């Protein structure tokens, strides 16, 4: 792995904060993404001196990780927007890999916060929607070396899916799933609606009851699915539901459906919606769950 100091020798850097991400590996690569902590002297190189005194406490206590993209040449102005969009897609793919692997995920969207660009000795800072609030987030969950290897594997599968088998319905469901992590979603009802939308973009509402046949890890999800229609109707009539258990169940079901749909697409080199989604998706999820191939385990049962 390249030393983090070597990264700063590159002619061009683009740097994103990863709020709430922690790992027992201090610097590692996922494809061409460098994930690392920054020594304070390197952080000083990219941060505006005006903000350093106010940020320093959070920086030292939360020890944030960063996602760094490097380039061996300076990107021409006419290509900058395309290069930036490609990097954001890769960042989102990395975050999605984590979210599909575990519920102990990055709970906010890094692309919504400040981004740093360094070209030679020149710095550019783009605050995004929520600016430097990214430094306020911490996590007690440290991703292990084995989990980082799993993230790499999932990232590879997502890359293959995105480059070869993109399906509109899955893309729409992924967008809703990602939006559900927006920190501005308060009350939780808005998050609940986005997660319901994720599920219903992949399977018809009339068939969701069949998901009770999936071999879930706990009975809470089965009880939730028994009440699914009632919960949905309450929301449709404007009822506020600020229930963390409901959110947890919806995230698990969304992860399971998205994982099964994406892995099946790659496994079978298919972008046929009729084959991948709806009742076929539910039936495969039921069958694979009985083999223990559900959620993150489905990625590693890929043949």
SEMAR-755188 format. One record per residue (C-alpha): residue in three letters; z, y, x. Coordinates in steps of 0.001 Angstrom, whole numbers. Last residue first. Layout:
N
+------+---------+---------+---------+
! type !      zz !      yy !      xx !
+------+---------+---------+---------+
!  ALA !       Z !       Y !       X !
...
+------+---------+---------+---------+
This chain:
303
+------+---------+---------+---------+
! type !      zz !      yy !      xx !
+------+---------+---------+---------+
!  UNK !   -8604 !  -18873 !  -20536 !
!  UNK !   -6109 !  -16156 !  -21446 !
!  UNK !   -2622 !  -17613 !  -21872 !
!  UNK !   -1322 !  -14874 !  -19603 !
!  UNK !   -2410 !  -12091 !  -21933 !
!  UNK !    -951 !  -13946 !  -24916 !
!  UNK !    2484 !  -14032 !  -23266 !
!  UNK !    2655 !  -10231 !  -23670 !
!  UNK !    2724 !  -10485 !  -27491 !
!  UNK !    2229 !  -14058 !  -28679 !
!  UNK !    1171 !  -17268 !  -26999 !
!  UNK !    4224 !  -19459 !  -27663 !
!  UNK !    2021 !  -22246 !  -28997 !
!  UNK !    3254 !  -21547 !  -32545 !
!  UNK !    2456 !  -17879 !  -31910 !
!  UNK !   -1130 !  -18869 !  -31132 !
!  UNK !   -1692 !  -20369 !  -34585 !
!  UNK !    -125 !  -17477 !  -36520 !
!  UNK !   -1900 !  -14854 !  -34407 !
!  UNK !   -5187 !  -16717 !  -34830 !
!  UNK !   -4749 !  -16776 !  -38609 !
!  UNK !   -3874 !  -13053 !  -38718 !
!  UNK !   -6892 !  -12066 !  -36624 !
!  UNK !   -9240 !  -14210 !  -38706 !
!  UNK !   -7818 !  -12611 !  -41854 !
!  UNK !   -8712 !   -9088 !  -40687 !
!  UNK !  -10180 !   -8680 !  -37205 !
!  UNK !  -12079 !  -10484 !  -34432 !
!  UNK !  -14890 !  -12412 !  -36099 !
!  UNK !  -15759 !   -9810 !  -38715 !
!  UNK !  -15477 !   -7061 !  -36074 !
!  UNK !  -17951 !   -8692 !  -33685 !
!  UNK !  -17347 !   -7201 !  -30248 !
!  UNK !  -17217 !  -10556 !  -28501 !
!  UNK !  -17018 !  -11868 !  -24966 !
!  UNK !  -14935 !  -14772 !  -26297 !
!  UNK !  -11892 !  -14324 !  -24078 !
!  UNK !  -12418 !  -10577 !  -23814 !
!  UNK !  -12564 !  -10058 !  -27587 !
!  UNK !   -9761 !  -12593 !  -28167 !
!  UNK !   -7564 !  -10711 !  -25689 !
!  UNK !   -8167 !   -7384 !  -27444 !
!  UNK !   -7529 !   -8648 !  -30987 !
!  UNK !   -4455 !  -10695 !  -30027 !
!  UNK !   -2931 !   -7816 !  -28074 !
!  UNK !   -3578 !   -5252 !  -30804 !
!  UNK !   -2040 !   -7532 !  -33436 !
!  UNK !    1067 !   -8374 !  -31390 !
!  UNK !    1650 !   -4800 !  -30269 !
!  UNK !    1336 !   -3488 !  -33826 !
!  UNK !    3756 !   -6153 !  -35114 !
!  UNK !    6305 !   -5293 !  -32409 !
!  UNK !    5932 !   -1539 !  -32968 !
!  UNK !    6315 !   -1951 !  -36740 !
!  UNK !    9475 !   -4016 !  -36331 !
!  UNK !   11040 !   -1467 !  -33963 !
!  UNK !   10165 !    1431 !  -36277 !
!  UNK !   11709 !    -368 !  -39262 !
!  UNK !   14861 !   -1014 !  -37251 !
!  UNK !   15003 !    2635 !  -36134 !
!  UNK !   15163 !    3838 !  -39749 !
!  UNK !   14417 !    7445 !  -40623 !
!  UNK !   12588 !    6765 !  -43888 !
!  UNK !   11757 !    9937 !  -45858 !
!  UNK !   10354 !    9093 !  -49315 !
!  UNK !    7130 !   10926 !  -50164 !
!  UNK !    5697 !    8570 !  -52792 !
!  UNK !    3443 !    6797 !  -50283 !
!  UNK !    6467 !    6282 !  -48057 !
!  UNK !    8333 !    4482 !  -50830 !
!  UNK !    5223 !    2411 !  -51557 !
!  UNK !    4951 !    1296 !  -47925 !
!  UNK !    8592 !     259 !  -47858 !
!  UNK !    8099 !   -1766 !  -51047 !
!  UNK !    4931 !   -3391 !  -49696 !
!  UNK !    6614 !   -4340 !  -46433 !
!  UNK !    9825 !   -5748 !  -47932 !
!  UNK !    9073 !   -9385 !  -47093 !
!  UNK !    7558 !   -8155 !  -43821 !
!  UNK !   10880 !   -6523 !  -42861 !
!  UNK !   12756 !   -9754 !  -43504 !
!  UNK !   10291 !  -11596 !  -41274 !
!  UNK !   10667 !   -8929 !  -38588 !
!  UNK !   14460 !   -9214 !  -38682 !
!  UNK !   14212 !  -13000 !  -38348 !
!  UNK !   13765 !  -12877 !  -34587 !
!  UNK !   11302 !  -14054 !  -31944 !
!  UNK !    8416 !  -14131 !  -34415 !
!  UNK !    6612 !  -17387 !  -35207 !
!  UNK !    3918 !  -15918 !  -37461 !
!  UNK !    4062 !  -17152 !  -41045 !
!  UNK !    5554 !  -13833 !  -42239 !
!  UNK !    2261 !  -12304 !  -41056 !
!  UNK !     758 !  -13677 !  -44268 !
!  UNK !    2347 !  -10762 !  -46185 !
!  UNK !    -124 !   -8493 !  -44400 !
!  UNK !   -3029 !   -9984 !  -46355 !
!  UNK !   -3323 !   -7425 !  -49183 !
!  UNK !   -2969 !   -4573 !  -46697 !
!  UNK !   -6135 !   -5632 !  -44864 !
!  UNK !   -5773 !   -6220 !  -41141 !
!  UNK !   -6676 !   -4154 !  -38070 !
!  UNK !   -6652 !    -545 !  -39292 !
!  UNK !   -3745 !   -1539 !  -41530 !
!  UNK !   -1524 !   -2314 !  -38546 !
!  UNK !   -2180 !     954 !  -36741 !
!  UNK !   -1901 !    2919 !  -39994 !
!  UNK !    1554 !    1466 !  -40580 !
!  UNK !    2398 !    2601 !  -37048 !
!  UNK !    1161 !    6123 !  -37783 !
!  UNK !    3139 !    6237 !  -41034 !
!  UNK !    6344 !    5108 !  -39317 !
!  UNK !    5961 !    7774 !  -36625 !
!  UNK !    5645 !   10423 !  -39330 !
!  UNK !    8695 !    9026 !  -41154 !
!  UNK !   10674 !    9286 !  -37919 !
!  UNK !   11460 !   12918 !  -38716 !
!  UNK !   10358 !   14215 !  -36261 !
!  UNK !    7193 !   13322 !  -34430 !
!  UNK !    7001 !   16031 !  -31741 !
!  UNK !    7707 !   13497 !  -28988 !
!  UNK !    4287 !   11893 !  -29604 !
!  UNK !    4701 !    8121 !  -29221 !
!  UNK !    3131 !    7369 !  -32632 !
!  UNK !     -38 !    9051 !  -31355 !
!  UNK !    -605 !    6120 !  -28988 !
!  UNK !    -461 !    3601 !  -31863 !
!  UNK !   -2786 !    5757 !  -33962 !
!  UNK !   -5297 !    5940 !  -31107 !
!  UNK !   -4994 !    2200 !  -30505 !
!  UNK !   -5747 !    1477 !  -34181 !
!  UNK !   -8835 !    3716 !  -34029 !
!  UNK !  -10041 !    2022 !  -30849 !
!  UNK !   -9467 !   -1377 !  -32474 !
!  UNK !  -11512 !    -385 !  -35518 !
!  UNK !  -14312 !    1096 !  -33423 !
!  UNK !  -14705 !   -1963 !  -31190 !
!  UNK !  -15144 !   -1665 !  -27440 !
!  UNK !  -16335 !   -4948 !  -25914 !
!  UNK !  -17718 !   -4277 !  -22432 !
!  UNK !  -16043 !   -1426 !  -20539 !
!  UNK !  -12991 !   -1089 !  -22767 !
!  UNK !  -12340 !   -4845 !  -22915 !
!  UNK !  -12808 !   -5361 !  -19181 !
!  UNK !  -10471 !   -2459 !  -18449 !
!  UNK !   -7910 !   -3744 !  -20949 !
!  UNK !   -7984 !   -7137 !  -19213 !
!  UNK !   -7511 !   -5555 !  -15785 !
!  UNK !   -4634 !   -3372 !  -17066 !
!  UNK !   -2964 !   -6477 !  -18523 !
!  UNK !   -3054 !   -8154 !  -15111 !
!  UNK !   -1745 !   -5069 !  -13297 !
!  UNK !    1078 !   -4705 !  -15859 !
!  UNK !    2017 !   -8347 !  -15264 !
!  UNK !    2229 !   -7724 !  -11505 !
!  UNK !    4471 !   -4722 !  -12232 !
!  UNK !    6628 !   -7008 !  -14383 !
!  UNK !    7075 !   -9422 !  -11477 !
!  UNK !    8136 !   -6591 !   -9153 !
!  UNK !   10670 !   -5466 !  -11745 !
!  UNK !   10433 !   -2492 !  -14096 !
!  UNK !   13685 !    -550 !  -14059 !
!  UNK !   15177 !     327 !  -17459 !
!  UNK !   17959 !    2943 !  -17388 !
!  UNK !   15445 !    5665 !  -18217 !
!  UNK !   15260 !    9426 !  -17766 !
!  UNK !   13404 !   12280 !  -19430 !
!  UNK !   14059 !   15942 !  -18599 !
!  UNK !   11310 !   16161 !  -15968 !
!  UNK !    8576 !   15772 !  -18591 !
!  UNK !    9753 !   19027 !  -20222 !
!  UNK !    7602 !   20657 !  -17552 !
!  UNK !    4771 !   21524 !  -19942 !
!  UNK !    4890 !   20188 !  -23506 !
!  UNK !    1330 !   20591 !  -24760 !
!  UNK !    -420 !   20567 !  -21390 !
!  UNK !     958 !   22715 !  -18544 !
!  UNK !   -2132 !   22656 !  -16289 !
!  UNK !   -1214 !   23433 !  -12679 !
!  UNK !   -3731 !   24227 !   -9937 !
!  UNK !   -2805 !   24081 !   -6280 !
!  UNK !   -4834 !   25071 !   -3186 !
!  UNK !   -3943 !   23595 !     215 !
!  UNK !   -6874 !   21168 !     205 !
!  UNK !   -7562 !   20652 !   -3471 !
!  UNK !   -4349 !   19887 !   -5334 !
!  UNK !   -4311 !   19318 !   -9082 !
!  UNK !   -1076 !   19033 !  -11023 !
!  UNK !    -644 !   17985 !  -14633 !
!  UNK !    2123 !   19189 !  -16965 !
!  UNK !    2810 !   17173 !  -20078 !
!  UNK !     806 !   15672 !  -22961 !
!  UNK !   -1015 !   13258 !  -20593 !
!  UNK !    2308 !   11488 !  -20010 !
!  UNK !    2593 !   10246 !  -23638 !
!  UNK !    6167 !    9450 !  -24657 !
!  UNK !    8256 !    6291 !  -24979 !
!  UNK !    7191 !    4708 !  -21703 !
!  UNK !    8017 !    1139 !  -22593 !
!  UNK !   10970 !   -1163 !  -23055 !
!  UNK !    9119 !   -2799 !  -25977 !
!  UNK !    7222 !   -4741 !  -23363 !
!  UNK !    3787 !   -5847 !  -22200 !
!  UNK !    1664 !   -4043 !  -24777 !
!  UNK !    3467 !    -784 !  -24063 !
!  UNK !    3105 !   -1178 !  -20301 !
!  UNK !    -628 !   -1877 !  -20494 !
!  UNK !    -960 !    1056 !  -22911 !
!  UNK !     577 !    3342 !  -20267 !
!  UNK !   -1896 !    2129 !  -17655 !
!  UNK !   -4801 !    2486 !  -20088 !
!  UNK !   -3652 !    6014 !  -20936 !
!  UNK !   -3687 !    6901 !  -17239 !
!  UNK !   -7141 !    5343 !  -16865 !
!  UNK !   -8458 !    7354 !  -19811 !
!  UNK !   -6879 !   10519 !  -18348 !
!  UNK !   -8629 !    9822 !  -15050 !
!  UNK !  -12013 !    9408 !  -16740 !
!  UNK !  -11550 !   12663 !  -18661 !
!  UNK !  -10727 !   14499 !  -15398 !
!  UNK !  -13826 !   13096 !  -13684 !
!  UNK !  -16006 !   14118 !  -16624 !
!  UNK !  -14557 !   17650 !  -16709 !
!  UNK !  -14852 !   18064 !  -12935 !
!  UNK !  -18506 !   17003 !  -12597 !
!  UNK !  -20132 !   20450 !  -12793 !
!  UNK !  -17471 !   21888 !  -10479 !
!  UNK !  -18275 !   19414 !   -7704 !
!  UNK !  -15392 !   17007 !   -6952 !
!  UNK !  -13947 !   17478 !   -3458 !
!  UNK !  -14416 !   14367 !   -1361 !
!  UNK !  -12208 !   11387 !    -482 !
!  UNK !  -10713 !   11529 !   -3970 !
!  UNK !   -7182 !   10711 !   -5037 !
!  UNK !   -5527 !    9988 !   -8357 !
!  UNK !   -1737 !   10054 !   -8493 !
!  UNK !     566 !    8768 !  -11232 !
!  UNK !    4064 !   10124 !  -10689 !
!  UNK !    7555 !    8656 !  -10885 !
!  UNK !   10573 !   10770 !  -11700 !
!  UNK !   13917 !   10608 !   -9861 !
!  UNK !   16023 !   11433 !  -12959 !
!  UNK !   18964 !   13007 !  -11094 !
!  UNK !   17069 !   14819 !   -8316 !
!  UNK !   14229 !   16087 !  -10489 !
!  UNK !   16564 !   17008 !  -13355 !
!  UNK !   18675 !   19161 !  -11033 !
!  UNK !   15629 !   20639 !   -9249 !
!  UNK !   13799 !   21795 !  -12347 !
!  UNK !   15441 !   25217 !  -12824 !
!  UNK !   15425 !   26056 !   -9086 !
!  UNK !   11823 !   24762 !   -8667 !
!  UNK !   10213 !   26811 !  -11455 !
!  UNK !    9332 !   29987 !   -9497 !
!  UNK !    8359 !   27950 !   -6436 !
!  UNK !    5439 !   26492 !   -8399 !
!  UNK !    5283 !   22743 !   -7861 !
!  UNK !    2602 !   20979 !   -5795 !
!  UNK !    3861 !   21324 !   -2209 !
!  UNK !    7514 !   21295 !   -3326 !
!  UNK !    6937 !   17781 !   -4691 !
!  UNK !    5793 !   16757 !   -1229 !
!  UNK !    9033 !   18075 !     319 !
!  UNK !   11095 !   16406 !   -2418 !
!  UNK !    9762 !   12979 !   -1616 !
!  UNK !    7458 !   11904 !   -4434 !
!  UNK !    8003 !    8744 !   -6434 !
!  UNK !    4989 !    6545 !   -6788 !
!  UNK !    2227 !    5052 !   -8884 !
!  UNK !   -1179 !    5208 !   -7185 !
!  UNK !   -3931 !    4505 !   -9707 !
!  UNK !   -7094 !    2921 !   -8267 !
!  UNK !   -6363 !    -574 !   -9654 !
!  UNK !   -2634 !    -453 !  -10263 !
!  UNK !   -1151 !     534 !   -6928 !
!  UNK !    2479 !     645 !   -5822 !
!  UNK !    5183 !    2988 !   -4527 !
!  UNK !    8946 !    2839 !   -5194 !
!  UNK !    9047 !    -753 !   -6371 !
!  UNK !   12280 !   -1191 !   -8386 !
!  UNK !   10540 !     755 !  -11132 !
!  UNK !   11336 !    3655 !  -13448 !
!  UNK !    9248 !    5377 !  -16121 !
!  UNK !   10995 !    7952 !  -18339 !
!  UNK !    8372 !   10666 !  -17951 !
!  UNK !    5389 !    9594 !  -15815 !
!  UNK !    4325 !   12914 !  -14227 !
!  UNK !     577 !   13282 !  -13634 !
!  UNK !   -1096 !   14163 !  -10333 !
!  UNK !   -4696 !   14940 !   -9437 !
!  UNK !   -5399 !   14976 !   -5716 !
!  UNK !   -8370 !   16179 !   -3653 !
!  UNK !   -9110 !   16401 !      75 !
!  UNK !   -6901 !   13368 !     808 !
!  UNK !   -4070 !   13895 !    3336 !
!  UNK !   -1577 !   14023 !     474 !
!  UNK !   -2187 !   10350 !    -202 !
!  UNK !   -1171 !    9565 !    3373 !
!  UNK !    2336 !   10900 !    2676 !
!  UNK !    2657 !    8374 !    -151 !
!  UNK !    2051 !    5546 !    2317 !
!  UNK !    -918 !    3456 !    1265 !
!  UNK !       0 !       0 !       0 !
+------+---------+---------+---------+
